[in-house]
Amino acid sequence: MNISSIVVKTVPKYLAEVVEALQNCPVCDYHLHDEEGRIIITIEGEGVKEELEKLRVVEAIPHVISAEMQMAYSEDELDAHMEVLANSDVVPKMLNDDTIDVDKILYRGDLKKKDLEGFAAEFDKVD
């Protein structure tokens, strides 16, 4: 399942008409708008193809200047990322080692630039 937020734009003159059309539109959910003609909706679909079809329906509403996807969520994509995280060693092993005294762990800066293996070897030398 995909869910995307869409920013719909119209001119203030037609704002009420476009908001009403979006509230009654079966392919989207209306959320809010401002007085400048920006309207926030969401669409859902089994995949990108279905979402794009629904976006085309929104774009065809009279007085809609544009309808642009801003944020998208895909369950399949999230599941793939969660699988990568579940199968990776994102936390240095020494931080999960209950035999190490936490008072002896020294943090010296950015872990992204740190040689953690060297750090662990250095830690083993500390009494």
C-alpha positions as CSV (number, residue, x, y, z in Angstrom):
1,M,0.0,0.0,0.0
2,N,1.3,3.5,-0.9
3,I,0.2,6.7,0.7
4,S,1.2,10.1,-0.7
5,S,0.5,13.7,0.4
6,I,-0.4,16.1,-2.4
7,V,-0.3,19.9,-2.4
8,V,-3.0,21.1,-4.7
9,K,-2.8,24.8,-5.9
10,T,-5.6,27.0,-7.1
11,V,-6.3,30.7,-7.1
12,P,-8.1,32.2,-4.1
13,K,-11.1,33.1,-6.3
14,Y,-11.8,29.4,-6.9
15,L,-10.6,28.1,-3.5
16,A,-14.1,27.2,-2.1
17,E,-15.1,25.4,-5.3
18,V,-11.9,23.4,-5.5
19,V,-12.0,22.5,-1.8
20,E,-15.6,21.3,-2.1
21,A,-14.7,19.2,-5.2
22,L,-11.8,17.6,-3.3
23,Q,-13.9,16.9,-0.3
24,N,-16.4,15.1,-2.5
25,C,-13.7,13.4,-4.7
26,P,-13.7,9.6,-4.1
27,V,-9.9,9.2,-5.0
28,C,-8.5,11.4,-2.2
29,D,-8.9,12.6,1.4
30,Y,-9.0,16.3,2.0
31,H,-7.1,17.6,5.1
32,L,-6.7,21.4,5.1
33,H,-6.1,24.5,3.0
34,D,-4.9,28.1,3.4
35,E,-6.4,31.3,2.0
36,E,-3.7,31.5,-0.6
37,G,-5.0,28.5,-2.5
38,R,-2.8,25.7,-1.2
39,I,-4.7,22.6,-0.3
40,I,-3.4,19.4,1.3
41,I,-4.8,16.0,0.4
42,T,-3.7,12.4,0.5
43,I,-4.1,9.6,-1.9
44,E,-3.7,5.8,-1.5
45,G,-3.0,3.1,-3.9
46,E,-1.7,-0.5,-4.2
47,G,1.2,0.9,-6.1
48,V,2.6,3.9,-7.9
49,K,0.5,3.3,-11.0
50,E,-2.8,3.5,-9.0
51,E,-1.6,6.6,-7.2
52,L,-0.7,8.3,-10.5
53,E,-4.1,7.5,-11.9
54,K,-5.7,9.1,-8.9
55,L,-3.4,12.1,-9.2
56,R,-4.6,12.6,-12.8
57,V,-8.2,12.7,-11.5
58,V,-7.3,15.4,-9.0
59,E,-5.4,17.4,-11.7
60,A,-8.5,17.3,-13.9
61,I,-10.7,19.1,-11.4
62,P,-11.7,22.5,-12.7
63,H,-9.5,25.4,-11.5
64,V,-6.7,23.1,-10.2
65,I,-3.5,24.8,-11.3
66,S,-1.2,22.0,-10.1
67,A,-1.3,18.9,-7.9
68,E,2.2,17.7,-6.8
69,M,3.3,14.8,-4.7
70,Q,5.2,16.0,-1.7
71,M,5.7,12.9,0.5
72,A,5.2,9.3,-0.3
73,Y,5.1,6.2,1.9
74,S,5.4,2.7,0.5
75,E,4.9,-0.4,2.8
76,D,7.1,-2.5,0.5
77,E,9.9,0.0,0.6
78,L,9.6,0.4,4.4
79,D,9.6,-3.4,4.8
80,A,12.8,-3.7,2.7
81,H,14.5,-1.0,4.8
82,M,13.4,-2.7,8.1
83,E,14.8,-6.0,6.8
84,V,18.2,-4.4,6.1
85,L,18.2,-2.8,9.6
86,A,17.2,-6.1,11.2
87,N,20.0,-7.9,9.5
88,S,22.8,-5.4,10.0
89,D,25.0,-4.6,12.9
90,V,24.0,-0.9,13.4
91,V,25.1,-0.8,17.0
92,P,28.8,-1.5,17.8
93,K,29.1,-4.9,19.5
94,M,30.8,-3.5,22.5
95,L,27.8,-1.3,23.4
96,N,25.7,-4.5,23.8
97,D,28.4,-6.4,25.7
98,D,27.2,-6.6,29.4
99,T,30.7,-7.7,30.5
100,I,32.1,-4.2,29.7
101,D,32.0,-1.6,32.5
102,V,30.1,1.4,30.9
103,D,32.1,3.8,33.0
104,K,35.2,2.8,31.0
105,I,33.6,3.6,27.6
106,L,35.0,6.9,26.3
107,Y,33.3,8.8,23.5
108,R,35.7,10.9,21.4
109,G,33.7,12.4,18.6
110,D,31.8,11.3,15.6
111,L,31.2,7.6,15.4
112,K,30.7,7.7,11.7
113,K,34.4,8.7,11.3
114,K,35.6,6.4,14.1
115,D,37.5,3.2,13.7
116,L,35.3,1.1,16.0
117,E,37.5,-2.0,15.8
118,G,40.5,0.1,16.8
119,F,38.5,1.8,19.5
120,A,37.5,-1.6,21.0
121,A,41.2,-2.8,20.9
122,E,42.1,0.5,22.6
123,F,39.4,0.0,25.2
124,D,40.8,-3.5,26.0
125,K,44.1,-1.9,27.1
126,V,42.3,0.4,29.7
127,D,42.2,-1.1,33.2
